[in-house]
Amino acid sequence: MTKRTLGKTGASVSVIGIGDLADRSVPLEQCVATIHRAMDYGLNLVDTAPGYETGYSEQIVGTALKGRCDGMFVIDKIDDLAAPVKPQVESSLRALGLETVDLFAFHAVSQMADWNRIADAGMAELAKCQSAGKVRFRGISSHHPDVLRAALDSGLCDVVMFPVGPLVHRRYVTEILPLARRQGVGTVCFKTFGAGKLLGDTTGYNQPLQVRPRGKFSSGGREVAAEPHLPRLSVADCLHYTLTQNPDVTLLGMSFPNEQDAVFRALETFRPLGADQLKDIEAQAEQAIEGKGNCWWNPPEKE
């Protein structure tokens, strides 16, 4: 597994990270085995949050890390941006069964008002948790380039988490990613598969797609509604696109072994794409998103 240094944290992390795989319909033992399988392959960064499946994600990660913490970089989140930080950090540590976490990131900071509050007080509260040995590094995750720009300019973040993939606003790639590199801030990126929209017929995260049939055809003397055939990208298309942009870590939700295997095969065949190949994948992504709802990780079009 290729590894690199995560910005100024100095941590050596795998280029592919273990994203959220919490699903309460899947037994705990199976989820833990899936994380262990990724770790056995060489992935050493894992991401969770208290809000993922109302605590199930933290339970899975905490169980998976028992006796296997060495060399792992653990990311957790502060979900309530308006509430005191210390109780949230301590609650997550209890849920994980850990004394410290590598990175706590303020979660989904996508409004400037939220970032201003964090910059004024939240980061200072988190710094106290650092001094107490409860967390090593600070950061944010965000779905807005303006917020990310302000966070990077502030110098308060060790790591920023944001979308990079074929279906993201160009500012993430052309502005935020280069700025983070120049400042030595670690980059952990998500939405490679566009919340699943690029790989399947879904409005995101396996939610079923409600579509109208495209006409009818005859079957056995009966008129049957024809299901629309929607364009899709491959796992390799999406992953190779994101890896070409070269974030420190590409965070992927791989909930089952077959999903892991598809990613591992794509990783093993990766070669950086040329400009024409990137544009072609972007064009395919625009077709694949039609009828699948909004891309909530991008700022509104009017901006």
C-alpha atoms as one frame of an Amber mdcrd trajectory, in Angstrom:
protein
   0.000   0.000   0.000   1.367   3.364  -1.038   1.670   5.750   1.900   2.409
   9.431   2.219   2.818  12.056   4.889  -0.448  13.682   5.938   0.545  17.324
   5.760   2.221  18.778   8.799   0.893  16.015  11.061   3.919  13.962   9.988
   1.777  10.820  10.056   2.395   8.188   7.375  -1.002   7.196   5.993  -2.324
   5.000   3.209  -3.518   6.794   0.082  -6.867   5.023   0.499  -8.728   5.481
   3.785 -11.471   3.409   5.410 -14.648   5.473   5.256 -17.918   4.966   7.086
 -19.427   1.519   6.596 -22.004   1.553   9.400 -25.231  -0.207   8.464 -27.417
  -1.498  11.282 -28.791  -4.188   8.994 -25.293  -5.728   8.940 -24.108  -7.542
  12.106 -21.309  -5.957  14.120 -18.981  -8.916  13.598 -19.348  -8.641   9.825
 -18.640  -4.898   9.838 -15.583  -5.410  12.017 -14.336  -8.176   9.713 -14.688
  -5.814   6.755 -12.517  -3.192   8.483  -9.950  -5.844   9.416  -9.842  -6.959
   5.792  -9.023  -3.404   4.713  -6.370  -3.134   7.422  -4.842  -6.438   6.289
  -4.579  -4.983   2.786  -2.579  -2.064   4.185  -5.105   0.707   4.854  -4.155
   2.478   8.073  -6.514   5.475   8.227 -10.091   5.052   9.452 -12.844   7.656
   9.687 -15.933   7.722  11.890 -18.400  10.103  13.542 -20.929   9.836  16.375
 -23.757  10.669  13.997 -23.055   7.835  11.569 -25.899   5.404  12.246 -26.375
   7.021  15.681 -23.201   5.649  17.184 -22.962   2.331  15.363 -19.964   3.520
  13.335 -17.975   4.404  16.453 -18.896   1.041  17.958 -17.643  -0.770  14.853
 -14.399   1.195  14.670 -13.730   0.853  18.386 -14.259  -2.901  18.248 -12.092
  -3.246  15.154  -9.225  -1.345  16.749  -9.061  -3.408  19.927  -5.563  -4.860
  19.957  -4.867  -3.401  16.510  -4.348   0.321  17.142  -0.650   0.420  16.378
   0.048   2.296  13.169  -3.590   3.325  12.659  -4.604   6.964  12.138  -8.085
   7.485  13.606 -10.368  10.362  12.605 -13.500  11.223  14.569 -15.850  14.196
  14.349 -17.450  16.896  16.416 -21.003  16.781  15.113 -22.728  19.517  17.129
 -20.983  22.681  16.015 -22.780  24.880  18.545 -22.276  22.708  21.636 -19.254
  22.558  23.967 -16.390  20.565  22.463 -14.911  18.724  25.438 -18.022  16.627
  26.291 -18.316  15.552  22.634 -14.649  14.529  22.506 -14.942  12.558  25.742
 -18.158  10.862  24.597 -16.511   9.714  21.368 -13.437   8.456  23.200 -15.665
   6.372  25.486 -17.553   5.004  22.480 -14.298   4.067  20.761 -12.672   2.715
  23.896  -9.616   4.893  23.265  -7.717   7.380  25.386  -6.819   9.565  22.409
  -7.749  10.020  18.761  -5.385  11.268  16.057  -7.740  13.856  14.558 -11.002
  15.419  15.641 -12.631  17.354  12.805 -15.555  19.710  13.154 -18.102  17.968
  10.973 -19.818  19.387   7.874 -18.821  23.002   8.440 -20.528  24.414   5.378
 -21.744  27.818   6.560 -19.445  30.764   7.216 -21.312  31.501  10.451 -20.427
  28.021  11.710 -16.794  28.433  10.755 -16.593  31.849  12.442 -17.935  30.357
  15.670 -15.429  27.498  15.468 -12.548  29.862  14.716 -13.529  32.100  17.631
 -14.075  29.417  20.269 -14.317  25.834  19.028 -10.705  25.487  17.979  -9.518
  26.896  21.292 -11.669  24.358  23.139 -10.234  21.586  20.991  -6.720  22.876
  21.704  -7.388  22.286  25.407  -8.310  18.696  24.540  -4.976  18.481  22.720
  -3.132  19.685  25.795  -4.958  17.045  27.826  -3.784  14.332  25.436  -7.257
  13.487  24.140  -6.507  14.387  20.498  -3.363  14.984  18.480  -4.585  17.159
  15.600  -7.431  19.509  14.661  -9.369  20.079  11.461 -12.709  20.429   9.718
 -14.742  18.664   7.082 -16.673  20.936   4.761 -18.912  21.065   1.709 -18.109
  24.648   0.793 -14.946  26.105  -0.807 -15.413  29.487   0.914 -15.368  27.852
   4.339 -12.343  25.764   3.443 -10.514  28.818   2.157 -11.182  30.677   5.406
 -10.130  27.663   7.470  -6.872  27.312   5.558  -6.139  31.031   5.770  -6.683
  30.935   9.532  -3.809  28.519  10.142  -5.942  26.644  12.705  -6.295  23.360
  10.831  -3.823  20.497  10.614  -6.104  18.608   8.203  -9.044  19.574   6.007
 -11.590  17.124   4.632 -13.546  17.952   1.471 -14.919  16.522  -1.793 -12.672
  15.541  -4.702 -14.015  13.481  -7.584 -15.525  13.690 -11.073 -18.664  15.404
  -9.790 -17.352  18.150  -7.509 -17.176  21.928  -7.850 -13.966  22.904  -9.614
 -12.809  25.156  -6.766 -12.153  22.111  -4.578  -9.598  20.888  -7.100  -8.194
  24.103  -8.576  -8.104  26.263  -5.436  -8.502  24.362  -2.161  -6.291  21.365
  -2.873  -3.292  23.434  -4.090  -3.684  25.919  -1.217  -3.673  23.125   1.355
  -0.516  21.681  -0.221   1.251  25.043  -0.126   0.398  25.467   3.537   1.353
  21.920   4.502  -2.185  21.076   5.620  -3.212  17.445   5.238  -5.999  16.638
   2.765  -8.495  13.819   3.274 -10.994  13.780   0.416 -14.338  12.119  -0.135
 -17.232  11.923  -2.646 -15.090  10.046  -5.167 -18.202   8.085  -6.189 -20.573
  11.029  -5.777 -22.347   9.368  -2.820 -22.858   6.342  -5.073 -24.669   8.331
  -7.760 -21.897   7.726 -10.291 -21.899   3.966  -9.820 -25.606   3.167  -9.636
 -29.184   4.310  -9.942 -29.533   6.063  -6.597 -30.144   9.500  -5.178 -27.227
   8.881  -2.844 -25.985   6.377  -0.271 -28.088   3.522  -1.648 -31.376   5.415
  -1.485 -33.600   4.097  -4.294 -34.009   6.244  -7.369 -37.545   7.216  -8.306
 -37.706   7.483 -12.112 -40.258   7.510 -14.849 -40.124   4.696 -17.431 -38.811
   5.615 -20.873 -41.650   4.211 -22.942 -42.953   0.650 -23.248 -42.200  -2.590
 -25.014 -44.144  -5.779 -25.757 -43.496  -8.943 -23.772 -45.587 -12.040 -24.277
 -48.421 -10.043 -25.773 -48.411  -7.607 -22.862 -47.237  -4.020 -22.826 -44.537
  -3.655 -20.171 -42.943  -0.462 -18.915 -39.300  -0.224 -19.927 -36.876   0.640
 -17.137 -34.542   3.494 -18.066 -30.929   2.608 -18.654 -28.939   5.260 -16.836
 -25.259   5.907 -17.566 -22.728   4.951 -14.927 -19.018   5.249 -14.327 -16.793
   2.431 -13.149 -15.005   2.262  -9.819 -11.730   2.618 -11.729 -12.961   5.721
 -13.601 -13.844   7.481 -10.354 -10.870   6.364  -8.301  -8.313   7.054 -11.018
  -9.804  10.526 -11.452  -9.459  11.343  -7.763  -6.006   9.812  -7.385  -4.797
  11.868 -10.352  -5.745  15.014  -8.402  -3.361  13.701  -5.727  -4.966  14.378
  -2.331  -3.098  12.870   0.613  -5.917  10.406   1.294  -8.946   9.300  -0.694
 -11.583   8.235   1.816 -13.908   5.514   0.540 -16.881   3.739   2.073 -16.290
   0.067   1.276 -18.959  -1.812   3.179 -18.481  -5.295   1.742 -15.574  -7.415
   0.453 -16.693  -7.173  -3.177 -16.633  -3.358  -2.923 -13.165  -3.525  -1.388
 -11.949  -5.838  -4.138 -13.180  -3.461  -6.846 -11.263  -0.606  -5.205  -8.117
  -2.695  -4.695  -8.113  -3.755  -8.362  -8.556  -0.148  -9.458  -5.750   0.981
  -7.164  -3.369  -1.638  -8.508  -3.977  -0.518 -12.102  -3.766   3.218 -11.428
  -1.721   5.454 -13.688  -2.227   9.244 -13.612  -4.754  10.366 -16.203  -4.133
  12.975 -18.866  -6.146  16.159 -19.266  -8.325  14.719 -22.037  -9.088  11.611
 -19.962 -10.089  13.747 -16.980 -12.422  15.840 -19.133 -13.988  12.711 -20.592
 -14.736  11.317 -17.123 -16.184  14.681 -16.052 -18.495  14.616 -19.081 -19.595
  11.072 -18.257 -20.251  12.120 -14.672 -22.529  14.941 -15.830 -24.576  12.389
 -17.761 -24.595   9.898 -14.906 -25.985  12.427 -12.417 -29.062  13.337 -14.465
 -32.256  12.592 -12.573 -30.429  11.579  -9.389 -30.989  14.676  -7.285 -28.704
  17.454  -6.178 -25.028  17.263  -5.296 -25.304  18.640  -1.759 -21.530  18.660
  -1.375 -21.235  21.482  -3.933 -22.077  25.161  -3.353 -25.256  26.407  -5.060
 -24.948  27.053  -8.777 -25.561  30.809  -8.383 -22.228  31.050  -6.639
